[in-house]
């Protein structure tokens, strides 16, 4: 099962024996063994029983609350792991240290190389499409990463590569019902941006859970600046997974017409676009399926799911910071 997503407004989340039981209007709509759950995400408004809260804490299962549109509200989980040595190494590397610069180089390189692979794959699939200029721009952003030893400059390379990628993202969408004119956030004002933002919110939940398991402080990052309440390290580690997981799911949902314009609604005052209840369930199912899909991990040489890879990458990050390996290898797939 992995992560359980609860989307029913005003649902009651209870516990029956060793099972998570979700009811709406006194009827059971979900009944799952707690043994099969590694995370619970509530979208919208729901009531959680004290017994469930206690059980989730005892089992070290995080409970995350999001708005209906994927906005992050908060998270309930046990105290951080007792591995103080990981957090000590994390804090010692803060700032413009050699380790911090190396990690930022890895995060940026991983993200941009995966962006490049998305465009190359689309280029191979459609000979009448010319993405060469955007691919070249991404390659030009990748080339100086290894010789750039200033974090702000590396952020600039990340921004340039991302601009090149999203500059042609509309050409990755094969159906005429949807268009994309650039990233728009807070709020997203078109269906494609709505899906990207929603997907990234789900990814943040998963990656933050992984770094908490390993023992990190999620609020101290290297690529993302410290900001009150911002899980910067989770955002750092997310970067290499954005194109691999979320962007792939969004493009698949649109191009296979698994989502249509009827699955979106627009809020009149803010013009914010979000998924309908039916559309949200469809997207959550696609995201969950993607997390459980397998690939050969380039470092470990064995099959891994993306769900497992979140934790594997967090553990590689810890090994690097503690001096057990010489380099941090970002997850880059071809």
N, C-alpha and C positions, 0 to 999 in steps of 0.2 A: 504493500500500500504506500509506504513512504510518507509523504505529507498529505494530511487531510485538509481539504478546503471546504469551509462551511459558508455558503452563500445565501442561505435562506434568511431573510429578514425576520427578526423576532423569534428565532429558533431557540430552543432550550437544549443546552449541552450538558448531559448527565452521564452517570456511570452506572452500569448494571454488571455486577460481578467484575470480570476482568475485561470488560468491553466499553468502548466509548459509544454512547447512545445519544443520538440527536433527534429531537422531536419538534414538530410544528403542529400547533392546534391539537395536541395530545396524540398525534400519530407519529410513529417512528419513520424517519426519512433516511436515517443512516445508522448502521450498527456495525462497528469495526472492532476486532480484537486489539487491545492496547499494545500487545506484543508486536503488532505489525506497523505501528505508527512511530515515525521519528520526528514529526512536527505537526502542529495544528495551526492553521491560518483562518481567522474569522474575518470575513468581508462584510462590512455593514454592522448592524446591531444584533446582538445575541446575548442571551443570559447563560453564564457559565456557573455551574454548581460548585460549592466549596469542595466537594469530594473530588471533582475532576481536577480542580486546581492543585489540590494536595497530591493526587496521583501523578499528574504530569510533572510536578516538581520532583517527586521521589524517583521517577523514571528518567529524569533529565531530558524531558521532551519540551521544547520551547513552544510557547503559545504566543502568536503574533496577531495583532489587531490592525487591519487595514480599513480604509473607507471603501465604499462600493466601487470607487474608481481606481483603487490601488494605492491611495495615499497612506503613508506610514503613520500610525497612531502611537503604537507602543508595543512592548514585548515583555512577556513574563517568562522567566527562566531561573534555574538554580544559580547560586553564587558561582563565580568563575572557578575554574579548576585550581587545584592546589599547586600546580606547577609554576611556582614563582620564577623559576629560572628562565622560562620562555619570555615572560613579561619583562624581566630584568634586561635580557638581551634586546628585546624590542625597544625599550626606552633608551638604552645606551646608544642605539643606532639612530636616534632621532636627530633631525636637523640636516645639515649638509655633510654628514659623515660619508666615508667611502662606501660603507654598506648601504646606506640610504640611497645614494646615487646609483649603485649597482641594481638595487631593487626597482627603482623608478625606471631605469633603462629596460629592465626585464618586463615590467608591466606594460610600458609603452610599446616595446617591440612585439610582445605577444599580441596585444590588441591590433596593432597596425598590420602585422603579418596575417592575422586571421581575417581582417578586413580585405586585404589583398586577395586572399584565397577565395573569398565569397565572390569578388568581382571576376576573378579568373575563371571560376566555375561557370558563372553566368555567361561570360564571353564565349567559352567553349560550347555551351548549349545553344547559343544563338549567333550564327555567323553573320547575320545582318546587323548586329549590334556592335558599336565601336566604343568600348570603355577604356581604350588604351591611354587616353590623356589622364583620366582619373587614376588608373593603375600606376602610371608613371609618377604622378604627384604623390601618391602614397609611398612609392619606392624612394622618392626623393626625401620624404620625411623619415623613412627608415634608415637610409644610408648613413647619416651623421650621428645616429644614436650612440654607437659605441665610443665615439670620440668626444661626446658632449658630456661634460662633468659638472653641469650646473642644473639644478632641479627645475628652476623656472624656464630655462631654455628647453629642457626636455618636455615640459608642459606645453611649450609652444609647438614643438614637433608633433606632439599628440594632437593638439588642436588643428594643425595643418592637415595631418593625415585624416582626421575625422571629417573635416570640412570637405576633403576630396571624396571621401566615401559617401557621405550623405548628399553630396552634390550630384550624384548619379543614382541615388537610391530609388528614385521614381522609375528608372529604367529596369529595375529588378522586379517591378510589379507588372505582371503580364495581363491583368484584367483592366478594362477601361472604367469600371465603376469606381475605382479608387485612384487618387493622385496624391503626390507628395511634393511639397515645395520647400522642404527644409525642416529641421527639428524645431518644434514649438513645445515648450514645457510650461507647467504651472499657470494656466491649465493647458492641456493639449486641445487644439481646436479643430482637429480633423481625425478621421478614424485611424489612419496609419500611426500618427503620433500618439493617439490614445492607446493603441496596442503596444507600441514600444515602451511607453511610460509604465503601463500596467505590468508588462513582462519584466522590466528592470526592477520594479518593486518586488515581484516574486523572487527574482534572482537574488536580490539583496537579502531577503529572509533566509534563503538557503546558504549563501556564502557566509553570512554573519553567524549562522548556526555552526558552520564548519570551523570557523576561526575560534569560536568560543569553546568548542570541544577540544581543540588543540591547546588552548590556554592563553590566547592572546587577549590584550585589551583592544576591543574593536574600535575605540575612539582615537587611537594614535596611529596615524598612517604616514605615508611618505610622499606619494604622488598628490594626494588630496590634502589640502591644508586643514589644520585643526580648526574646528568650529564647534561651538557649544551644541551638544546633542547630535553631532554628526559622526556616524560610524566610519571614519576615514579609512581604516584598514580594510573593512569589508568592501568599500567602494574601490579601493586599490586592487584587491584580488578579483573583483568582479570584471575588471576591464577585459581580460583575455577571454572571458566567457560570454561577453555580450554578443559578439557575432556568431559564436559557436552554438549558443542555446537560444537566446531570445530572438535575434534577428531572423534566424532560420525558421523558428516557429511562426513568426509574424508573416514572413513571405510565403510559407507553405499554406497557412490558413487563408490568405488572400488569393494566391494563385490557383489553389485547388477549389476555390469558392466554398470553403467550409464556413466562412463568414461572409455575409452580404451586407449591403448598406442598411437592410432592415434590422441588423443586429446592433445598431448604434443609435444613441439618442443625444440630442443637443440641449444643454441647459440654457434657457432663454436669456438670462441676465449676463452670465459670464461667457457664453458661447462655448463652454467646455463640452467636449464630446466624450462619451463613455459608452461602454457596452451595456446592452440590455441584460436581464437576468439569464436569458437563454444563451446569448452570445458569450457571456462571462463563463458559463458552464462549459461551453464548447472550447473556449480558449484554455481554461484550466486543465481540461482533459488532454489537450494537445501538448501543453507545457509539461504535464506530469509524464506523458508518454516519452517526450524528448529526454527528460532527466533520466529515464530508465533505459534509453537506447545505449548500445555498446559501441565502443571503438577501441583500437589498440593504443594503449598509453605509450607515447614515445620514450618515456624515461624508464618505466617499469617493464615494458615489453610484453604486457599481458592485457587481456580485455578488461575494460573498466566501463562503468556507466558514468554519465555526467554527475549524477548524485554522489557517487564515490569520489569522482575527480575533485569535487569541491574540497573535500577533506584531504585528499592526497596532496593537492597543491598547497594547502595550508600547512601540512606537515613538512613539505619540502621547504617552505618559507621559514619554518621554525628551525629546521636543520641548518639552513644557511646562516641564520642569525646567531645560532649557537656554535658556529664554526665546525659543524660536522661534515659539511660539503662546501666546495670552493665557490660554486655559483648557484644562483637560483634559476632553474629552468622553467620559464613560462610554458603553459600548455599551448602548443602551436600544432594545428592539424592541417594536413594537405588533402 
